[in-house]
Amino acid sequence: MNNSNYRHSLTHAFTRHLIQGTMNRLMPGGSGSASSALHRSPSPEQHPTAVQGRSGRVIPANDSEYAHTQASTLAALRLGMPIASFNAPAPAPQSAATFSYPPLLDKSSIDALPESMGVYIFRGENDIPLYVGRSVNLRSRVLAHLHNPDEAILQRQSRRVEFRRAAGELGAMLMESQLIRQIRPLHNKKQRPRRELYTLRMSGGQPQAVQVNDDDFSRVANLYGVFGSMRAAQEAMQALVDQHGLCSIVTGLEQGEHGMACFGRQIRRCHGACTGEESHESHQQRLQVALEDLRILQWPYQGAMGIVEECGGWRQVHVIDHWRYVGTIDDDHPYLPQPDARQLKQGFGNFDLDCYKTIIKPFLLQTLNIQPIGLPVFSPVLQ
């Protein structure tokens, strides 16, 4: 026999035995020998009383060697010896009893939080608003803030937590948006004031990007989309042209003489309204269909209406006027406070894009309980 082959066979024989013994000791319940209980444990088909362990290992119900292995493991633990396991249990979560609230936070305001839907407000020194959020479980959500190490600054600054219940998710969304806009909390994302608004309006058979006032969105027909700049409105129109195979010359996005092929026609995207291969009527019909996805629906009522939400016999009415959320009334708060000069200056009662986005989908799906307001909305002015 070749000497190298002889040495290789001897090395393989010894290392196989050592490796097998080591691996058996590392496996859960390993006996430390080359023939451990793991390898000799019968399968469920071979042993009628065998059960499948959580880790996938087959454990015979009456196995003296398995019992011996468990006893050895317990003895090793008592001696302080480390026991390797591939299925070690996860560490127990921190006990709630060991959690300490921020020292300056009023704990009674946390205890008062209900396990129901609504809006919460973290307030700091001198009642300054720090953060506004909403949740289906107010107590659970606020405690999550207090347990989050990434929110240490908010925790140190907080003095108390205020809450407002909501009878439904829609009301919670409307309240949260209104509060963020009105009280401007320090830790919420700041909303930029919209100085100018633009939309697309049909003029002479072409959609034109025009600047409009807030009131126009709820009172003027045939407006499509709300944009923050003229360029954004034009880019939205270009996207519709590309998506629906419209003509950029007919829609006014590209200059060209009569009968001249637009750029889209040259690359086979336009259906040919510019060259006469598609009739003008057909093109305008497709243009109108493309614009419908951006249409701003006019307010369909004469005045304010109420969206009713109920939960466990508790009823709330969210007052909406021309797509703007005015406030919420219920049995405990039958009136809304009179708008002050600052609210009127900010456009109180005008079109509210955030409110419109929140309401329009369920409104079109007819899933809202909308009822007329049969009583004065605002509290009477004291003489």
Helices and strands as residue ranges (DSSP letters): H 3-26, H 37-40, E 51-52, E 58-59, H 64-78, G 96-98, H 107-111, E 118-123, G 125-127, E 129-135, H 138-147, G 149-151, H 152-157, E 160-165, H 169-183, E 197-203, E 206-212, H 214-219, E 223-227, H 230-244, H 263-266, H 280-292, E 305-311, E 314-321, E 324-330, H 341-345, H 353-364, E 370-372
